[in-house]
Amino acid sequence: MRSGERPMSLDSVKRAADTPDEPMPYAELGMKDDEYRRVCDILGRRPTGSELAIYSVMWSEHCSYKSSKVHLRQFATKAPKSDALLVGMGENAGVVDIGDGWAATFKIESHNHPSYVEPHQGAATGVGGIVRDIMSMGARPIAVMDALRFGGADQQDTRRVLPGVVEGISHYGNCLGLPNIGGEVVFDPCYIGNPLVNALCVGLLRKDQIKLATAPGPGNKVVLFGARTGADGIGGASVLASATFEDESQAKRPAVQVGDPFMEKLLIECCLELYQADVVVGIQDLGAAGVSCATTELAAKGTGGMTVDLNLVPLRDPTLRPEEILMSESQERMMAVVTPEDIPAFMAVCEKWDVPATVIGEVTDTGRLVMTWDGEVIVDIPPGTAADEGPVYERPFHEPAGQSALNADGPERLPRPEDLRETLLRLLGSPNLGSKEWVTSQYDRYVRGNTVLAQPADSGMLRISEVMPGAEETTRGVALATDGNGRYARLDPYAGAQLALAEAYRNVAVTGAAPLAVTNCLNFGSPEDPEVMWQFAEAVRGLADACKTLGVPVTGGNVSFYNQTGSTAIHPTPVVGVLGVIEDVATRVRSGFTAEGLRVVLLGDTRDEFGGSEWAHVTHGHLGGLPPAVDLEAERALASVLVEAARDGLLEGSHDLSDGGLAIALTEACLAQGVGATVSLPGDDAFVDLFSESASRALVCVRPEAFEALAELCGRYEVPCYGLGTTGGASLAVEGVFEIPVAELRETHAAPLPAIFG
């Protein structure tokens, strides 16, 4: 932000008070007229340029949640009681107790618009940012995941964006030495021009060593450490992430951050040693809103005041003005609060890891955040007004005009296929259901040697042992899955959000881990559109209600609005991440058919449900009707069966049923280890049995002698249990319907993405 020819150092607080009528470029920074007037009321004068920079980014949609707060409160008011929850919403990431003195912290966030403008750096810095969120809780990051959505796979812009996004995620994560253990890749024309790049990270820490973003203790020092501050990322939060995305976004390329994973790797090890030395009172990562965010949030959560000399901020570009320093979102930076007596030890650790560190300020109890530049006071504000007291909008919302017609246009009118063999192959060879190996092969899934399960398993799983010093005494592991279905949410956002949670919950359970907690990334169009706000309100209500029923609290997450080009919004896309815990990773259940001669068993009931299905989408390009019915009690019962059966050693393999139904689940189970199967369908309609996407179902295989024990366990939980057949042979044979060699299934499954992306 530059205001004419006047040197910005002259825009002191005194000068601002003396020139009340001087126009300020608040609209250029995304502020509304009434928001600017409120800033003036808070300060009793017009803001300086630096103060305006702080308020503009801190009150942006991306940082303040001003359009979503009124709805997100349901995650707290409806939160289920959880003894495992150690840190909930409001901190950099949630923390849950996973037993044996250990805790896990995890969170998912979006980097959507930057990844469209500059795919490689946008996606890479999305990974870097979420990793620092985990570091700031006092944890060692141990793995990442990503949930990706692009336009049609054969659309030209998808061919531009997807390779860069994958390359950016791969480069940053691989350089950090963090395994990428799972996620999603989904294609739909609604995401053209608005890809969704949602990154998740999980970390481990001792449960008594949690760090928080707070600045207590007048006289304590404020230390900025990590990379130097540059011009990259200026306006990222207020411009790229908090406004409608137009075609001219290509011109905003300078607003995309530039990442340095090697500096972040040093920063991780440096932070962990600082924590071990117990020289950190409070800590905050610098992501969206940069120095503005770190200083205001730390001060607001501490003793209320802080002084900062912006001349002391280490710069890559010495021409940066104060406003630009405050708004820069340069990566690989952290801010810590340190007692004066611990400063020498703190600096020694930073020097050891070759991490630049500078004392730039001091904690006070004045209730004011005061910043100077060239000896003049250029910021003097109550920090809480920027960090916690931004505008809160109760946006109007109403059901979309065509919603009833969309729901009435169910798939019942579509011609059902006569050739079910050809239908399966067509779905299996589509970009959404085909192999994602072209993507996942670019990620290191097993670096560090603690990955127990990774893509294409239903969820990723990591052992705790040897990840952290002193963890050798535990056999525990953590499992994570992310899921979401924009078509379901378009048909019914309330049910769609619940189905996203149910699938992630189920994906964790099929591995033998007990679901414990939830994070979410809520991707929607403009909140200024009442129809979009209705979708958002319904999705949040649905997710909060489902978490309450399933007993899994929301620990935190992210809202990403303005995912639209012009007036065309993406499908409402709530992405849900679920973390689970397994007591002994040796009891984990692998995906699919793991050996010959096993009984194949379907758990759960199948209904005629095709609204939003892959069959309707792939074969007819149709979206209409209602999504599959949600039965959360059935999901909870199914998960209980899966977790207990795994613990008791009954299961040899398992796989959830979701997109594409039983047909795709059977196929993927065969492909997992190259083992065929011969099965009979449980119902009298082969098409419904094979391709319905009814929820609350899983496919498992057991030793013949274990079938009776599994059936008895299912009976106790009232989970339907159907013996389908036996594993073995070189084909998937569905009696009376078709037989397809596993080799043909593999060839069809592997073909889509390499054919498009090379």
C-alpha atoms as one frame of an Amber mdcrd trajectory, in Angstrom:
protein
   0.000   0.000   0.000   1.521   3.307  -1.051  -0.097   6.700  -0.517   1.182
   9.109  -3.113   4.599  10.706  -2.802   4.554  11.257   0.954   7.147   9.181
   2.863   5.167   6.746   4.974   7.382   7.331   7.983   5.677  10.696   8.361
   2.261   9.027   8.825   2.657   8.890  12.569  -0.143   8.598  15.086   0.274
  12.308  15.856  -0.031  13.234  12.209  -3.113  11.007  11.826  -4.760  12.852
  14.703  -3.894  16.205  13.134  -5.222  15.294   9.653  -8.618  13.664  10.263
  -9.933  14.307   6.760  -7.058  12.813   4.820  -8.496  10.071   2.573  -7.232
   6.565   3.200  -7.217   3.692   0.667  -9.344   1.366   2.782 -11.530   0.188
  -0.122  -8.446  -0.963  -2.031  -7.655  -3.185   0.959 -11.098  -4.800   0.989
 -12.673  -2.772   3.813 -16.283  -1.597   3.676 -17.275   1.981   4.475 -18.860
   1.046   7.792 -15.838  -1.056   8.770 -13.537   1.899   8.179 -15.816   4.176
  10.210 -15.708   1.653  13.049 -11.890   1.703  13.028 -12.017   5.475  13.292
 -14.464   5.191  16.207 -12.212   2.680  18.007  -9.155   4.900  17.642 -10.917
   8.235  18.064  -9.178   9.424  14.890  -8.376   8.201  11.428  -5.904   5.300
  11.322  -2.342   5.657  10.171  -1.382   3.726   7.066   0.161   1.023   9.237
  -2.899   0.764  11.464  -5.098   0.525   8.393  -2.880  -2.290   7.126  -3.375
  -4.199  10.384  -7.144  -3.780  10.540  -7.634  -4.535   6.843  -5.950  -7.927
   7.047  -7.163  -8.844  10.524 -10.759  -7.964   9.652 -10.608  -9.714   6.295
 -12.911 -12.654   5.731  -9.978 -15.038   5.774  -8.689 -13.924   9.195 -11.765
 -12.758  11.106 -14.450 -15.257   9.994 -16.824 -12.300  10.021 -19.471 -13.997
   7.851 -19.166 -17.443   9.398 -18.737 -16.849  13.143 -22.428 -16.828  13.935
 -22.755 -20.313  12.452 -19.442 -21.797  13.588 -20.432 -21.269  17.230 -22.533
 -24.412  16.891 -19.340 -26.466  16.958 -18.922 -25.268  20.548 -22.550 -25.137
  21.711 -23.305 -28.615  20.332 -19.895 -30.090  21.109 -20.018 -33.607  22.554
 -18.282 -34.165  25.867 -14.800 -35.468  25.191 -12.242 -36.239  27.864  -9.669
 -36.497  25.081  -9.982 -32.856  23.965  -7.050 -30.867  25.369  -7.166 -27.788
  23.112 -10.165 -26.886  21.004 -11.139 -24.148  18.585  -9.477 -20.762  18.873
  -5.843 -21.850  18.876  -3.593 -22.587  15.921  -4.647 -26.245  15.953  -6.655
 -28.620  18.121  -4.958 -31.075  20.471  -6.316 -34.421  21.657  -5.093 -36.938
  24.220  -4.166 -40.195  22.472  -3.019 -42.101  25.553   0.240 -43.154  27.180
   1.057 -39.515  27.936   0.965 -38.498  24.275  -1.158 -35.999  22.400  -1.837
 -35.393  18.727  -2.487 -32.047  17.108  -3.998 -31.769  13.647  -5.662 -29.238
  11.377  -6.704 -28.697   7.763  -6.657 -25.369   5.912  -7.166 -24.053   2.401
  -4.809 -22.415  -0.076  -7.258 -22.325  -2.961  -6.884 -19.000  -4.719  -3.086
 -18.798  -4.479  -2.908 -22.285  -6.012  -4.900 -21.123  -9.023  -2.754 -18.031
  -9.551   0.582 -19.807  -9.036  -0.024 -23.577  -8.667   3.416 -24.650  -7.472
   4.040 -21.942  -4.885   0.383 -21.706  -3.870   0.224 -25.392  -3.002   3.734
 -25.559  -1.535   3.142 -22.675   0.855  -0.202 -24.185   1.804   1.748 -27.178
   3.099   4.309 -24.940   4.797   1.628 -22.891   6.534  -0.278 -25.826   7.988
   2.987 -27.409   9.168   3.822 -24.227  11.108   0.366 -24.279  12.716   1.257
 -27.693  14.097   4.744 -26.561  15.169   3.254 -23.629  17.069   1.390 -26.033
  19.384   4.695 -27.460  20.599   4.532 -30.545  18.382   6.747 -32.322  15.921
   4.938 -32.518  12.568   4.869 -36.178  11.519   2.767 -36.328   8.336   0.727
 -34.338   5.844  -2.319 -35.040   3.692  -4.082 -33.105   0.956  -7.647 -32.915
  -0.327  -7.591 -31.638  -3.912 -10.365 -30.689  -6.316  -9.983 -29.562  -9.890
 -12.165 -28.828 -12.898 -12.847 -31.551 -15.447  -9.721 -33.662 -15.893  -9.659
 -32.999 -19.635 -10.177 -29.234 -19.332  -7.227 -27.129 -20.431  -6.898 -25.181
 -17.209  -6.881 -28.371 -15.146  -3.894 -29.493 -17.180  -2.214 -26.221 -16.216
  -3.099 -26.226 -12.523  -2.969 -29.859 -11.395   0.659 -30.703 -12.293   1.894
 -27.538 -10.586  -0.167 -28.175  -7.454   1.042 -31.760  -7.168   4.620 -30.697
  -7.801   4.387 -27.972  -5.139   2.952 -30.333  -2.515   5.508 -32.988  -3.383
   8.485 -30.627  -3.374   7.693 -28.976  -0.052   6.611 -32.105   1.826   9.425
 -34.267   0.495  12.029 -31.617   1.365  10.661 -31.473   4.915  10.897 -35.247
   5.198   7.194 -35.566   6.019   5.271 -38.522   4.594   2.114 -37.709   2.641
  -0.178 -40.474   3.854  -3.508 -39.786   2.186  -6.132 -37.430   0.868  -8.308
 -37.094  -2.200  -8.188 -36.016  -5.835 -11.600 -35.134  -7.284 -12.566 -33.709
 -10.668 -15.724 -31.748 -11.423 -16.397 -28.936 -13.895 -17.645 -26.719 -11.043
 -14.034 -26.288  -9.837 -12.658 -24.950 -13.106 -11.016 -21.636 -12.266 -11.411
 -22.402  -8.549  -9.383 -25.463  -7.576  -9.529 -26.498  -3.942  -6.175 -27.180
  -2.312  -6.813 -28.194   1.297  -3.734 -29.259   3.266  -3.705 -31.195   6.550
  -0.871 -31.788   8.981  -0.667 -33.915  12.113   1.913 -33.671  14.865   2.843
 -35.339  18.154   3.783 -33.933  21.531   3.747 -34.882  25.186   0.352 -33.922
  26.605   1.951 -31.755  29.302   4.063 -29.739  26.835   1.421 -27.868  24.836
   2.384 -24.378  23.668  -0.141 -21.572  23.157  -0.248 -18.292  21.257  -0.055
 -15.887  24.181   2.178 -13.039  25.337   2.073 -12.859  29.145   4.529 -11.182
  31.442   5.416  -7.490  31.058   9.101  -7.219  30.256   9.227 -10.452  28.283
  10.841 -10.114  24.888   9.183 -10.559  21.480  11.432 -12.487  19.077  10.904
 -12.816  15.340  12.813 -15.796  13.969  13.072 -17.700  10.718  13.204 -16.288
   7.212  13.564 -12.605   6.461  10.513 -10.588   5.454  10.030  -9.871   1.755
   7.419  -8.456  -0.585   5.910 -11.854  -1.407   2.425 -12.513  -0.082   1.516
  -8.870   0.548  -2.279  -8.734   0.587  -2.670 -12.486   0.398  -5.279 -12.734
   3.143  -7.210  -9.579   2.296  -7.030  -9.750  -1.505  -6.643 -13.300  -2.781
  -8.575 -15.159  -0.090 -11.241 -12.632   0.861 -12.811 -11.493  -2.384 -14.517
 -12.889  -5.438 -12.000 -14.526  -7.741 -12.067 -12.888 -11.173 -10.169 -13.560
 -14.374  -7.757 -10.725 -13.615  -6.416 -12.776 -10.701  -3.451 -13.678 -12.888
  -2.351 -10.083 -12.374  -2.200 -10.770  -8.623   0.686 -13.200  -8.979   2.939
 -11.088  -6.678   0.454 -11.716  -3.837   1.349 -15.423  -3.766   3.920 -16.402
  -1.149   7.203 -18.056  -2.076   8.255 -21.014   0.040  11.652 -22.296   1.180
  11.184 -25.805   2.609  14.825 -26.063   3.623  14.447 -23.067   5.939  11.239
 -24.595   7.298  13.065 -27.851   8.000  15.622 -25.926  10.061  12.793 -24.030
  11.747  11.103 -27.291  12.796  14.221 -28.653  14.460  15.020 -25.277  15.990
  11.531 -24.973  17.518  11.643 -28.485  18.925  14.973 -27.796  20.635  13.634
 -24.494  21.986  10.652 -26.340  23.451  12.919 -28.990  24.919  15.003 -26.266
  26.546  11.810 -24.696  27.949  12.715 -21.182  26.801   9.417 -20.341  25.057
   6.601 -18.625  26.983   4.281 -18.224  24.000   4.563 -18.759  20.261   2.716
 -17.960  17.065   3.462 -18.851  13.476   3.345 -16.156  10.808   0.920 -17.126
   8.081  -2.038 -15.104   6.842  -1.602 -11.438   7.851   2.021 -12.002   8.883
   3.394  -9.665  11.560  -0.035  -8.028  11.913  -1.596 -11.299  12.985   1.218
 -12.526  15.206   1.543  -9.313  17.203  -2.159  -8.599  17.664  -3.084 -12.173
  18.578  -0.182 -12.703  20.961  -0.821  -9.381  22.690  -4.589  -9.884  22.885
  -4.183 -13.291  24.546  -1.477 -12.169  26.944  -1.273  -9.295  29.378  -2.755
  -7.014  26.760   0.130  -4.926  25.471   3.243  -4.987  23.329   5.778  -2.583
  21.879   7.437  -3.352  18.536  10.153  -1.529  16.596   9.480  -2.335  12.942
  12.954  -1.095  11.997  14.278  -4.243  13.693  12.352  -6.663  11.433  14.954
  -8.405   9.227  14.131  -7.674   5.572  14.984  -9.302   2.267  13.907  -6.088
   0.554  15.171  -2.955   2.312  12.717  -0.747   0.401   9.674  -2.203   2.185
   7.531   0.338   3.998   5.930  -0.326   7.380   2.549  -1.221   5.886   4.183
  -3.727   3.586   6.159  -5.264   6.435   2.939  -5.660   8.413   1.012  -7.194
   5.503   3.747  -9.413   4.091   2.991 -13.120   4.260   6.554 -14.253   3.660
   6.885 -17.850   4.734   8.976 -19.759   7.277   8.631 -17.203  10.101   7.676
 -17.593  13.772   7.240 -15.187  16.657   8.045 -16.171  20.241   7.688 -14.578
  23.662  10.780 -15.200  25.782  11.806 -14.096  29.270  14.837 -11.757  29.330
  16.951 -14.300  31.196  16.225 -16.962  28.541  17.145 -14.784  25.559  20.803
 -15.929  25.441  19.778 -19.600  25.439  17.066 -18.938  22.857  19.488 -17.166
  20.548  22.091 -19.900  20.966  19.654 -22.559  19.774  18.655 -20.422  16.780
  22.315 -19.858  15.913  22.981 -23.586  16.141  20.297 -24.239  13.514  21.315
 -21.249  11.386  17.911 -19.643  11.942  18.011 -15.825  12.065  16.411 -14.439
  15.245  15.861 -10.840  16.318  14.293  -9.239  19.373  11.841  -6.748  17.888
   9.750  -5.801  20.913   8.591  -6.276  24.470   5.442  -7.367  26.276   3.631
  -4.678  28.297   0.495  -4.430  30.382  -0.732  -1.173  28.829  -3.510  -2.751
  26.799  -1.998  -1.150  23.677  -0.033  -2.486  20.726   2.490   0.256  19.956
   4.801   0.131  16.956   7.501   2.572  15.933   9.290   3.318  12.665  12.276
   5.644  12.471  11.566   6.676  16.050   7.972   7.715  15.457   4.882   5.930
  16.764   2.983   4.656  13.731   0.684   2.144  15.467  -1.144   2.620  18.759
  -4.186   0.365  19.002  -5.965  -1.938  21.456  -4.795  -5.299  20.037  -8.010
  -7.126  20.878  -9.994  -4.865  18.579  -7.980  -6.166  15.635  -7.580  -9.771
  16.756 -10.919 -10.580  18.371 -13.407  -7.777  17.837 -13.745  -7.601  14.093
 -17.114  -7.212  12.432 -19.595 -10.052  12.772 -22.166 -10.317  10.000 -25.444
 -12.172  10.147 -25.686 -12.488   6.408 -29.139 -13.067   4.948 -29.656 -16.537
   3.539 -32.342 -18.470   1.772 -32.699 -21.708  -0.130 -31.514 -21.451  -3.762
 -34.290 -20.709  -6.202 -33.873 -23.973  -8.084 -33.265 -26.237  -5.089 -36.685
 -27.890  -5.071 -36.548 -28.543  -8.792 -33.034 -29.969  -8.440 -34.168 -32.336
  -5.690 -37.239 -33.361  -7.697 -35.108 -34.271 -10.722 -33.944 -37.586  -9.305
 -31.973 -40.224 -11.193 -35.063 -42.469 -11.349 -35.799 -41.107 -14.828 -32.385
 -42.141 -16.154 -32.173 -45.333 -18.208 -30.545 -48.064 -16.161 -27.845 -50.081
 -17.863 -28.331 -53.563 -19.236 -24.599 -54.315 -19.445 -23.340 -54.077 -15.872
 -19.877 -55.293 -16.843 -19.431 -52.390 -19.233 -20.854 -50.002 -16.637 -18.311
 -51.075 -14.038 -15.422 -50.658 -16.463 -16.676 -47.238 -17.530 -16.828 -46.025
 -13.932 -13.527 -47.644 -13.038 -11.855 -45.902 -15.968 -13.185 -42.444 -15.075
 -10.840 -39.821 -13.544 -12.628 -39.769 -10.188 -12.654 -43.543  -9.666  -9.476
 -44.398 -11.532  -6.099 -44.823  -9.852  -4.495 -41.719  -8.345  -1.046 -43.291
  -8.493   0.045 -40.636 -11.020  -0.385 -38.126  -8.182   0.581 -40.122  -5.100
   3.724 -41.608  -6.661   5.177 -38.081  -6.590   4.831 -37.993  -2.800   7.088
 -39.830  -0.368   4.624 -41.844   1.697   7.130 -43.758   3.814   9.931 -41.331
   4.713  10.988 -41.638   8.383   9.792 -45.245   8.410   6.779 -44.786  10.662
   4.038 -44.979   8.048   1.871 -48.017   8.690  -0.798 -47.328   6.069  -0.901
 -44.832   3.200  -2.760 -44.244  -0.043  -4.556 -46.085  -1.506  -5.529 -47.410
   1.948  -8.782 -46.061   3.363  -6.889 -43.906   5.847  -3.280 -43.107   6.562
  -1.789 -44.500   9.760   1.434 -43.804  11.641   3.063 -45.519  14.583   4.053
 -43.262  17.471   6.990 -45.399  18.518  10.329 -43.814  17.577   8.713 -40.683
  16.128   9.475 -38.758  19.317  12.150 -39.380  21.952  10.762 -41.477  24.763
   7.859 -42.863  22.750   9.280 -46.362  22.510   7.080 -47.555  25.368   3.839
 -47.276  23.379   2.385 -49.455  20.633  -0.193 -46.833  19.729  -0.784 -45.237
  16.367  -2.900 -42.510  14.828  -5.030 -42.782  11.692  -6.366 -39.960   9.550
  -8.763 -39.623   6.633 -10.266 -36.708   4.732 -13.495 -36.834   2.757 -16.060
 -34.643   1.090 -18.552 -34.821  -1.761 -19.571 -31.560  -3.414 -22.372 -33.181
  -5.426 -24.014 -34.536  -2.280 -23.717 -31.129  -0.613 -25.184 -29.392  -3.654
 -28.251 -31.619  -3.398 -28.547 -31.238   0.382 -25.830 -29.319   2.240 -27.057
 -30.506   5.651 -26.871 -34.182   4.674 -23.828 -33.622   2.457 -21.740 -32.364
   5.371 -22.861 -35.306   7.491 -22.003 -37.757   4.721 -18.518 -36.227   4.465
 -18.015 -36.768   8.189 -19.522 -40.261   8.041 -17.185 -41.372   5.264 -14.034
 -40.038   6.941 -15.197 -41.576  10.244 -15.790 -44.906   8.465 -12.440 -44.743
   6.641 -10.640 -44.456   9.964 -12.680 -47.261  11.537 -12.072 -49.801   8.738
  -8.375 -49.747   9.594  -9.137 -50.646  13.215  -8.674 -47.163  14.684 -11.325
 -45.582  16.908 -12.421 -42.152  15.574 -11.605 -39.457  18.123 -11.834 -35.898
  16.753 -12.625 -33.785  13.697 -11.137 -30.904  11.727 -12.822 -29.316   8.732
 -12.205 -27.068   5.755 -15.438 -25.462   4.561 -15.143 -24.395   0.913 -17.989
 -22.249  -0.413 -18.816 -19.407  -2.795 -19.430 -15.791  -1.837 -21.010 -15.172
   1.587 -22.633 -12.098   0.074 -24.871 -14.423  -1.958 -27.855 -15.469   0.224
 -28.076 -18.805  -1.588 -24.453 -19.611  -0.800 -24.963 -18.572   2.814 -27.918
 -20.950   3.041 -25.665 -23.765   1.833 -23.023 -22.784   4.375 -25.464 -22.473
   7.270 -27.013 -25.849   6.490 -23.632 -27.558   6.139 -22.383 -26.211   9.470
 -25.632 -27.178  11.173 -25.414 -30.662   9.695 -21.790 -31.154  10.679 -22.335
 -29.883  14.233 -25.345 -32.156  14.698 -23.456 -35.155  13.326 -20.414 -34.554
  15.530 -22.689 -34.434  18.544 -24.336 -37.735  17.614 -21.076 -39.507  16.799
 -19.325 -38.094  19.866 -16.390 -36.548  17.996 -15.648 -32.853  18.690 -14.515
 -30.333  16.096 -11.060 -29.175  17.179 -10.633 -26.438  14.579 -10.378 -25.860
  10.881 -10.847 -23.249   8.208 -13.535 -21.451   6.221 -12.777 -20.622   2.605
 -15.311 -18.274   1.014 -15.399 -16.562  -2.375 -14.646 -19.756  -4.270 -16.338
 -18.590  -7.422 -15.633 -16.787 -10.650 -18.075 -13.974 -11.263 -21.471 -15.213
 -10.132 -20.697 -18.916 -10.601 -19.879 -20.644  -7.316 -18.356 -24.055  -6.789
 -20.502 -26.792  -5.316 -20.587 -26.349  -1.540 -17.671 -28.523  -0.473 -17.206
 -29.209   3.234 -14.076 -31.340   3.579 -13.845 -33.231   6.857 -10.767 -34.742
   8.442 -11.095 -37.379  11.161  -8.311 -38.522  13.483  -8.499 -41.886  15.182
  -6.341 -43.853  17.602  -5.387 -47.515  17.513  -3.990 -49.107  20.659  -1.585
 -51.378  18.812  -0.597 -50.729  15.216   0.128 -54.457  14.839  -3.649 -55.029
  14.845  -4.287 -52.648  11.937  -6.381 -53.992   9.100  -5.044 -53.725   5.568
  -7.220 -52.662   2.684  -8.883 -55.172   0.388  -8.542 -58.906  -0.148  -5.259
 -59.962   1.424  -5.210 -63.707   0.681  -7.107 -66.470  -1.073  -9.720 -68.626
   0.628 -11.216 -65.866   2.797 -14.920 -65.202   3.307 -16.126 -61.955   1.715
 -18.654 -60.148   3.910 -20.775 -57.043   3.357 -21.652 -55.060   6.476 -24.638
 -52.716   6.283 -27.784 -52.437   4.177 -28.084 -51.328   0.552 -30.947 -49.167
  -0.713 -31.896 -47.732  -4.101 -29.895 -44.494  -3.711 -28.339 -42.829  -6.747
 -28.734 -39.077  -6.200 -25.335 -37.458  -6.741 -23.805 -40.848  -7.512 -20.779
 -41.535  -9.674 -22.985 -43.655 -11.926 -25.308 -40.718 -12.633 -22.350 -38.347
 -12.999 -20.162 -40.474 -15.267 -22.744 -42.158 -17.468 -25.326 -39.373 -17.761
 -23.686 -36.146 -16.550 -26.669 -35.880 -14.217 -26.957 -34.152 -10.860 -30.309
 -34.227  -9.126 -32.471 -35.903  -6.519 -31.327 -36.483  -2.961 -28.039 -37.881
  -1.673 -27.934 -41.177   0.236 -29.797 -41.165   3.536 -27.738 -40.460   6.644
 -28.008 -42.847   9.607 -25.465 -41.737  12.161 -26.391 -44.396  14.696 -25.746
 -47.008  12.012 -22.361 -45.384  11.307 -21.477 -45.488  14.973 -22.516 -49.125
  15.283 -20.563 -50.087  12.160 -17.451 -48.354  13.476 -17.778 -50.201  16.786
 -17.945 -53.511  14.948 -14.920 -52.685  12.791 -12.778 -51.485  15.706 -13.643
 -54.449  17.946 -13.242 -56.966  15.124  -9.801 -55.566  14.345  -8.783 -55.606
  17.995  -9.930 -59.245  18.316  -8.065 -60.307  15.181 -11.182 -61.265  13.216
 -10.507 -59.213  10.085  -7.992 -60.042   7.381  -8.896 -57.084   5.199 -11.469
 -54.301   4.947 -12.614 -51.462   2.719 -15.354 -48.884   3.052 -18.142 -48.488
   0.508 -18.627 -45.005  -0.917 -18.290 -43.603  -4.456 -19.302 -46.220  -7.014
 -20.816 -48.517  -4.407 -20.147 -52.226  -3.960 -18.893 -52.695  -7.525 -16.013
 -50.272  -7.036 -15.308 -51.551  -3.514 -15.042 -55.135  -4.776 -12.791 -54.021
  -7.616 -10.479 -52.015  -5.383 -10.369 -54.904  -2.901  -9.212 -57.232  -5.706
  -6.623 -54.725  -6.933  -5.130 -54.152  -3.477  -3.179 -57.436  -3.514  -4.113
 -58.857  -6.910  -6.488 -61.414  -5.397  -9.750 -62.171  -7.212 -13.086 -63.198
  -5.717 -16.321 -64.963  -6.531 -19.407 -63.436  -4.967 -23.187 -63.506  -5.065
 -25.243 -60.370  -4.596 -27.461 -60.140  -1.513 -30.478 -58.487  -3.171 -32.714
 -59.099  -6.167 -31.632 -56.039  -8.191 -28.049 -56.402  -9.392 -27.778 -52.788
 -10.516 -28.792 -51.447  -7.098 -26.626 -53.983  -5.270 -23.573 -53.060  -7.320
 -23.776 -49.298  -7.841 -25.916 -47.784  -5.088 -23.958 -45.446  -2.813 -25.838
 -46.121   0.415 -23.810 -45.072   3.450 -22.920 -47.006   6.624 -21.424 -49.965
   4.730 -18.088 -51.758   4.627 -16.622 -54.753   2.824 -14.476 -57.115   4.903
 -12.805 -60.480   4.496 -12.319 -63.010   7.279 -10.951 -66.499   7.739 -13.791
 -69.010   7.335 -13.562 -70.018  10.984 -13.911 -66.360  12.086 -17.142 -65.703
  10.197 -19.393 -66.899  13.008 -17.662 -64.657  15.565 -17.995 -61.675  13.220
 -21.676 -62.411  12.659 -22.221 -62.609  16.423 -20.437 -59.258  16.903 -22.586
 -57.681  14.184 -25.686 -59.047  15.877 -24.765 -57.390  19.149 -24.514 -54.019
  17.422 -27.454 -54.677  15.065 -25.262 -54.267  11.997 -26.533 -56.247   8.960
 -24.014 -58.896   7.879 -24.117 -60.664   4.496 -21.753 -63.409   3.393 -21.078
 -62.740  -0.296 -18.532 -65.340  -1.324 -14.863 -66.258  -1.258 -11.572 -64.696
  -2.312  -9.331 -66.405  -4.844  -8.631 -66.785  -8.527  -7.609 -64.286 -11.149
 -10.987 -62.636 -11.761 -13.746 -60.750 -10.050 -16.778 -62.934 -10.668 -20.263
 -61.776  -9.721 -22.407 -64.847 -10.180 -25.037 -64.454 -12.865 -23.822 -60.951
 -13.762 -20.228 -60.782 -15.065 -16.656 -61.998 -14.693 -13.713 -59.654 -15.286
 -10.047 -60.641 -15.034  -8.143 -58.734 -12.368  -5.578 -57.823 -15.028  -8.277
 -56.078 -17.087  -9.540 -54.270 -14.009  -6.025 -53.077 -13.221  -5.379 -51.857
 -16.746  -8.674 -49.947 -16.828  -8.134 -48.497 -13.361  -4.598 -47.311 -14.096
  -5.323 -45.605 -17.415  -7.200 -42.290 -16.855  -4.699 -39.854 -15.343  -1.598
 -40.920 -17.312  -3.655 -40.665 -20.507  -4.528 -37.055 -19.684  -1.426 -35.754
 -17.912   1.260 -37.892 -19.516
